[in-house]
Amino acid sequence: MFILIFPYLPNSDSQIFQGVSVFAGIMLSLGSTSVIGNLVAGLVITYMRPFKLGDRIKLGEFTGDVLEKTALVTRIKTPKNEVITIPNSNIMTAQTVNYSQSAREHGLILYLTIGAGYHVPWQKVHEMLYEVASRTEHVMKRQKPFIFQDQFQDFYVEYQLNVYIRDAKLSSKVYSDLRQHAQDVFAENDIEMVAPHFHFNRIVDGDDSTVPLKYVKDQPEKK
């Protein structure tokens, strides 16, 4: 329509008018490139269905729940209630992790890494880690937790406790509860968790145990 009416516009034959028209057309073409890219990406996402509304996903560096999917953008809400708008063309070029889909189909695996000294029998550590899992709410019972002895470090062994959950949105709470119960269980058994960059030498410097005093039984009196 614009092409048909162009010759009838006043001063349409002037070089200035024609130059401005060409410049406006170039700007419109360049500006619409990203819009068209987002529209095409939105169409592809609709048919690929990498996520749906309410899913907990990770897009690039952002993790949150999908609030809205439009033809141009996707909006997610982070666990801190931050609403982030992401162009659909960015989603096509970024890696997308769908935690909710994994949780629904297989059970999402969360893992906690804890260090224990070489003097502690590994059977005892496994027993305590299973106790940590049993005390933690929202951990699936039908799919049993499992433990890996991950690495041998200079002063301790790294143990990895793996548990299954069904609701990906509870992952932050479950992680927090796992750490809390791990502190309690290890302290109740009078065993120190040897975290990275932490070691002790009781004989040389006589350091006190890091286990809270309320868990230590038959404490010897200091002279």
SULVEN-V399999 format. One record per helix or strand of 3 or more residues. SS is the DSSP state (h for helix, s for strand). FROM is the first residue (numbers start at 0). LEN is the number of residues. Records with the same first field share a line. If there is no record, write none. Layout:
SS=FROM-LEN / FROM-LEN
This chain:
h=1-5 / 14-34 / 87-6 / 98-7 / 121-14 / 167-21 / 201-4 / 212-3
s=55-4 / 61-8 / 72-5 / 82-5 / 95-3 / 107-10 / 145-7 / 155-10
